[in-house]
């Protein structure tokens, strides 16, 4: 039986916690940061837990 290869794009975008939750970095942090307030920029830097429906798709892509 062939080995299951995870999606390399998914491995760059998602992180799995010890309790098997999927974490991802927030969006809108690539450019135009001078227009955003410091509070907003700091809030966008934090990792977020993916929605349960998105976690199903991400786990399939990661081969979990």
Helices and strands as residue ranges (DSSP letters): H 8-13, E 14-16, E 22-25, G 33-35, H 38-45, E 47-49, H 52-62
